[in-house]
Amino acid sequence: MKTTFLKPVFSLFAVAFAVFAAFAFSPAPEAGKVVDIWGHNPEDDCDVTSTLCSDNVLQPQCRIGTNGAFLYDMSSETDCVIELYRKVN
């Protein structure tokens, strides 16, 4: 009676261990690279500017010059509401 109970338990344990081992010992994915994006000016109908921004949220928000308008990325064909950040060389 003990062996009929232990056979399914051991096979279930073996499958669970195999799944765990597959995820636990696989290498972690590399961090994503920062993407360069041309900023869009919402005050000028979302026109593209010549200012290059990035999507690195650790930097201050991207602007035209030092005190100009904040720049955004396009969220649809007519709206630019996705915040962009200053590009660091």
C-alpha positions as CSV (number, residue, x, y, z in Angstrom):
1,M,0.0,0.0,0.0
2,K,2.9,2.4,0.7
3,T,4.4,1.9,-2.7
4,T,1.1,2.7,-4.5
5,F,1.0,5.9,-2.6
6,L,4.6,6.8,-3.1
7,K,4.9,6.3,-6.9
8,P,2.6,9.2,-7.8
9,V,4.2,11.4,-5.1
10,F,7.8,10.7,-6.4
11,S,6.8,11.3,-10.1
12,L,5.1,14.6,-9.1
13,F,8.1,15.6,-7.2
14,A,10.4,14.8,-10.1
15,V,8.3,16.9,-12.5
16,A,8.1,19.8,-10.1
17,F,11.9,19.7,-9.5
18,A,12.6,19.6,-13.3
19,V,10.4,22.7,-13.8
20,F,12.0,24.5,-10.9
21,A,15.5,23.6,-12.1
22,A,14.7,24.9,-15.6
23,F,13.8,28.3,-14.4
24,A,16.2,28.5,-11.4
25,F,19.4,27.8,-13.3
26,S,18.7,29.6,-16.6
27,P,20.6,32.8,-17.1
28,A,18.8,36.1,-16.4
29,P,17.9,38.2,-19.4
30,E,20.1,41.3,-20.1
31,A,18.8,44.7,-19.2
32,G,17.2,46.5,-22.0
33,K,19.1,49.1,-23.8
34,V,18.2,52.8,-23.7
35,V,16.5,53.9,-26.9
36,D,17.1,57.3,-28.5
37,I,14.0,59.2,-29.6
38,W,13.4,62.5,-31.3
39,G,11.3,64.7,-29.0
40,H,7.9,66.0,-30.1
41,N,6.8,69.5,-29.0
42,P,3.2,69.4,-27.7
43,E,2.9,73.2,-27.9
44,D,3.5,73.0,-31.7
45,D,1.0,70.3,-32.7
46,C,3.4,67.5,-31.7
47,D,6.0,68.5,-34.4
48,V,9.3,66.6,-34.3
49,T,12.1,68.7,-32.9
50,S,15.9,68.4,-33.5
51,T,16.4,67.4,-29.8
52,L,17.4,63.8,-29.2
53,C,15.9,62.4,-26.0
54,S,15.9,58.9,-24.5
55,D,13.6,56.6,-22.5
56,N,15.9,56.4,-19.5
57,V,13.7,57.3,-16.6
58,L,16.7,57.9,-14.3
59,Q,17.4,61.2,-16.1
60,P,15.6,64.6,-15.9
61,Q,12.7,65.2,-18.4
62,C,13.8,66.2,-21.9
63,R,13.4,69.8,-22.9
64,I,14.1,72.2,-25.8
65,G,17.3,73.9,-24.5
66,T,17.5,74.6,-20.8
67,N,14.2,76.3,-20.1
68,G,12.1,75.4,-23.2
69,A,9.1,73.2,-23.5
70,F,9.1,69.6,-22.3
71,L,9.3,67.1,-25.1
72,Y,7.2,63.9,-25.5
73,D,6.9,60.8,-27.7
74,M,3.9,60.0,-29.8
75,S,1.3,57.8,-28.2
76,S,-0.9,57.8,-31.3
77,E,-0.9,59.6,-34.6
78,T,-2.2,62.8,-33.1
79,D,-1.2,62.8,-29.4
80,C,2.2,63.1,-27.8
81,V,1.9,62.3,-24.1
82,I,4.7,59.8,-23.4
83,E,7.4,61.5,-21.3
84,L,10.9,61.5,-22.6
85,Y,14.1,62.1,-20.7
86,R,17.4,63.9,-21.3
87,K,19.9,61.9,-23.3
88,V,23.2,61.4,-21.6
89,N,26.3,60.8,-23.8
